Amino acid sequence: MAKVTPILYLFAVAVLGQALTPSTFLTTIDQDRLKKVFKSSTPYTDLPTVHYSILGLKLLGDTSINNQEICSTITKLVDNKSVASLYHASAAAKGVGNCKFPVGDAQKVLSDAIKDSVPVADIFYAFSALKNLGLQVDNAKVTSALTEALKKDDSAQSAGYGFFVASQLTGDTKKIFDSIEDIVAQADEVDDKYLQFEGGLYTTALVVDGAYKLAAKEKKAPTMSDDKVVKFANYFLSRKHVHQLRAAYQLVSVIKTLTDNPFHIPVAITLASPVAVTSSSPNVQIQVTNLLGGSIGSVTVTADSAKHISSEAIVLSKKPFTAKDSSTYELNFMQSKPVRGFYKLTISAKPSKEDKKLLGLTGAEVDVKVTTQVSIENVEIGVADKDQTTAARTTKVQYPSKASSQFEADYHQKIIIKFQLKDKADGSKMSAHQTFLKLTNQKTNQEIIFVADAASNKFDLDIGNSASQFGYLSGKYSMELIIGDAVIENPFSWVLGDVSLNFPEGQAPKDKGMDRYAKKPEIKHLFREPEKRPPVVVSTVFTSWSCPPSDSGLVVDENWSQCLKFPNVPQCSWIPPLPCSYLWFVLLLLGPAEHVPNSKISWLASPANVHIWK
């Protein structure tokens, strides 16, 4: 059992590496796309847009910014009585450089905004604005307010803002630094490969970026395991197609941080060559870079193994790559004589000088496929009776020639086509994933496609049973064989010959439903017809019934009060319909019975009142 343990350990390490190592990075194409996201917000109409756009472009090294025009825009849009406005304006002005704008009484506005009763984000805005504008900061006050605010709100986003503030404070921020571990524990894991916070990309990037900035201030690595750092990096790279401005800026910022910090540098091992490997292009190229595609220095790259995905056969082990430049490495994959198919290539990299901050150097995986050219041989085409009373008369055809004579078949017969596919590399028989026979009516251009039996490379087409697919349309059809597969370099389409098909007369459909080129009927949506309304006279009658309760109340008020006192007098016999309808009108306004007060219900049910409506 002791001998098995190292093997299981190595297997576990391999699986962990396979799940975690970044397989992409922020390429130049990705960076150009993000630049377009930042530039698409012009002309600027608000300060947050100016802030995130300018700083995003600065982080990506864009030099096309018109600093003077941006500074004028900031001066025009800033509201020096608003903390948020001052924050965005000061951050943008600092990014532009040499840009000053009127701040009014910003010192008082911003200082008064820092208190423990406000959200952490507000403290971050006020504190950052003070720092950006070079104004006086009361570090003790900020530390106290921030500590109390974080006690009230321990969400990930508030913690991220808190990390940024603490990273610029001069006081003791150890407690906030120690909270990094607890905040990271709140992250949700997805597919054993990604870590993210509930707030999405912006919140996740804010927390990680702020944690590393605070760690740099404390000169200690954040309490974050290596696998979690790589999972965060995988999440950021999976969201590199973001188009929301604020999230895009924070994404670029955190990627920059993860490529330039003294604690953790995730390494991306990616495929740099086409996925297909052939005898004419036998080399597999991979890149070993940081998350921005930059070199991490000299490394030794090794192909630990290459496994055929279908058969799980290992075709190579511990093969070194050769360096092509500072970040690109190459391996002649075809030297191991792999058979056609898909392979999982497991790769590791080892720096020439040990560097513990580099993460994701082992267990990286890339997918490659070995393709081959195929030849088709022993092609036979024949027509036979369905009952097999007579042997099929077959004709041999050589690729790429067409059968010299036309075939004849009716609905009592079937067409048989047999062929063999061979791998040109080793002469072995093979089958193709896509093998079709297309019959095209030469008069109407109607196409009918059938699928071959991939295992035997054979078509057995029963004309009678397939008559409905042809629309019972007799005539001359061309037969075309189509061969293709993901591992075939030379897919082809070959016209085998012509066949005249004869279907029974009188069974063809009268319409042109089978003609794919016939004009189709217009699609019209039928809305539900409105329900028929009652005649006007009905609504008029019901309206007149609703009027007496309100109109007659004044007229019968005196008589009605007398009837309540002396209900048995004859004069009360004509009054009941009107009060009755009035009461039911009141009950209708009151709503369902359960909502009517008990006192009203008991009054209606009282024996003293019931006889009024007799």
Secondary structure, 3 states (H helix, E strand, C coil): CCCHHHHHHHHHHHHHHHHHCCCCCCCHHHHHHHHHHHHCCCCCCCHHHHHHHHHHHHHCCCCCCCHHHHHHHHHHHCCCCCHHHHHHHHHHHHHHCCCCCCCCCHHHHHHHCCCCCCCHHHHHHHHHHHHHHCCCCCHHHHHHHHHHHHHHCCCHHHHHHHHHHHCCCCCCCHHHHHCHHHHHCCCEEECCCEEECCCCHHHHHHHHHHHHHHHHHHCCCCCCCHHHHHHHHHHHHHCCCCCCHHHHHHHHHHHHHHHCCCCCEECEEEECCCCEECCCCCEEEEEEECCCCCECCCEEEEEEEEEECCCCCEEEEEEECEECCCCEEEEEHHHHCCCCEEEEEEEEEEECCCCCCEECCCCEEEEEEECECEEEEEEEEEEEECCCCCCCEEEEECCCCCCCCCEEEECCEEEEEEEEEEECCCCCEECCCEEEEEEEECCCCCEEEEECECCCCEEEEECCCCCCCCCCCCEEEEEEEEEECCCECCCEEEEEEEEEEECCCCCCCCCCCCCCCCCCCCCCCCCCCCCCCCCHHHHHHHHHHHCHHHHHHHHCHHHHHHHHHCCCCHHHHHCCHHHHHHHHHHHHHHCCHHHCCHHHHHHHHCHHHHHHHC
